[in-house]
Amino acid sequence: MMTKGKFTTLLSTAVPLPQENVDTDQIIPARFLKATTRDGFGENLFRDWRYDTDDRPLKNFVLNNRTYQGKILLAGKNFGCGSSREHAAWALYDYGFRVVISSFFADIFRSNALNNGLLPVVVEDSYLKECFAAVNKRADTPFCVDLQNQNVTVADGNPVPFEINPYKKACLIHGQDDIDYLLSLRQEISQFESAHSV
């Protein structure tokens, strides 16, 4: 795990990727998992969708379309399925994404994302379609993701709530991973140990 910046509210445009059942091998192909550090994975994010066999950018892939920018990835249903590789979350974060919005995430991907400072936001299928429609109509549509109040707002629409584990929410807000969180409780742990020592 790695400590990331504090997350409270993100105001950004979104990059639309409507494909469903995007697996972790599509997010970061297995041949790029040999690195010993977590940096540099972003350059190979969606590698086989972004580039042809001669490493030329494919014009029809959304990450190669400068019309769409932002720190939010708008993804189709069942994002992050397949293997349990944590590198998928690393690649998305390293590329610059801080939020992924979808109607369903694979459980392990969701956990890996939260452990690495990437916020997976689950919304209803119908709302996800509205989000895609808004971005397709206007690429600079603003999204506001408010972690403290657990809601997402598109343009001037109404806030839509999302669920998140309270512990992971606290870690994101304070920019902590599990070890940081435990270290922040050193005084309480010491007091507990002193009170219960035999």
N, C-alpha and C positions, 0 to 999 in steps of 0.2 A: 504494500500500500504506500501511497505517497501523499504528503500534505499539499493541499491546493489552497488557492486564495479563498477568502471568505465569500460566501454567496448569500445575498439578501434579496435584491431585486435586479432583474436583467431586462433592459429595454433594447430590443434588437429587431432587425428584419429576419426573415427565415429563408432557408434553402429547401425547396420542395423535392422530396424523393418518394413518390407515391407507390413504389414497388412494395408488394407484400412479401412476407416470408424471407426477408433479407437475412442470410445467415452470417455467422462470424467469419467464415472463409471468404465471403464476398467483401466484408468490411475490411479485413486484413488477411490476404492470402498466406497460407502456411509457409511458403518459401521465404517470407520476410520475418520469421519469428526467431532468427538466429542472433539478433542483437543482444548484448549483455546489459544495456541500459534502456530506459523507457523513453528516451528522446529519439526523435527522428522517425517515429512510426507514421506521423501525419502525412509525410510525402508519399507513402504507399497506401493511404486510405483509399478503398475502392479501386485499387490499382488496375485490376483487369477490366473495370468499367470505364476508367478514366483514360487509359492508354491502349493503343494497338500493340501488336507484337514488335513493332519497331520503335516503341516508346514515344510515339506521337500522340498528342492529346486528341481524344475523340470529341468532335464538336457537339455531338448530340447528348453528351452526358452533362448533367446539371452542374457539377463542380467545375466544369470547364466553360460554363456560361457566365460571364461577368455580370449578366443582368441580375443574377441571384447572389446575394452576399448575406452575411450575418453570422451570429453565434448560436443560432437555433437551427437544428435540423428537423424538418417536418417529415416524418417517416410513415410508411405504410404499416398495416397491421402485422403483428408477429415479428417485430424487429429484434435482431440479435439472437435468432434461434441457431441451432446447430451445436457446435462444440462449446466448451466452457472457457475458451481462451480469454484471458483478461486483456490481452493485447488489443482486442477490439475497442475496449473503452479507452485504452492508452492512445490508440490511433485517432479516435474521434476528438479527444481532448487536445492532443498534440497538434491537430489540424486547426483547432481554434473553436470548436463547438463547446458550448457550456450546457446546453439543454437539448434533449431530443424529445419531441412530442410525437406520440403515437397512441393508438387505441389498445395496443397490447405489446408487452415486452416479454421475451423469454426470461424466466426467473433468474437464472444465473447471470445473464447479461445485465439485468436490472441491478442485481447485487454488486457486480463488478463496477458498473457505472457509478453507483453511489459511493463505493469505496475509493473512487479515484476522482472525485470532484465533479462528475458529470451528472446532471439532474435529469432522470427519466420522468416525464410527465405523461400520465395516462389520462386520456379523455375519451368520451363516447365516440363511437364510429361516426355518428351523425355530425358531431362537432368537428371531428377531424376532417370530414368532407368540406365543411364550411371553411376551415382554415386553408385547405388546399385551394378552394375556389377563390378565397380572398387574395392569396398570393399569386394565383394564375391571372387574376384580373389586374392586380397592381403589385409589382415585384417589391416595391418599397413599403408595403403594408407593415406597420409597426406591431410588434408583439410585446406585451409586458408580462413577465413571469415573476410573480411575487411569492417568494418562498415563505416569508414570515406569515403571510395570510393564506398561503396555499391556494393561489388562484392564478389563472392565466387570462389575459384580456387581449383581444385582437382588435386593433384600430380603436374606435370609440364604442365598441360593443360592451356587453355586460361581463363582469368577471365570472369565470367558470372555475369551480373548485376542483382540486385534485388531492389525492391521498398520498401520504408519505409516512414512513416509519418515524416516530418522534425522535428516536435516538439518532438516526441518520440525518434528520432535519437539523438537529442541534450540531452535529458534526460539520455539515455543510455551512451553516451560518457562522460557525466559529473557525472554519478553515482547518478542521482537525481530522485526522484519521483515528483508527481505534487506539493506537498506541498513544497519540497525543491526548486523547480523551482520558485514558487511564492515568497518564502523567499529571493531568490537570486535577486529578482526585487524590494526589499523594498525601495531602494533609488529612483528608477525611479517612483515607485508608490507614494511615499511621495512628490516627485517633481510635479507629475501630480496633486495630490490632492491640493497642495499649489497653483498651477497655476490656478486651476478651483474652488477654494473655493469662496463662495458668502459672 
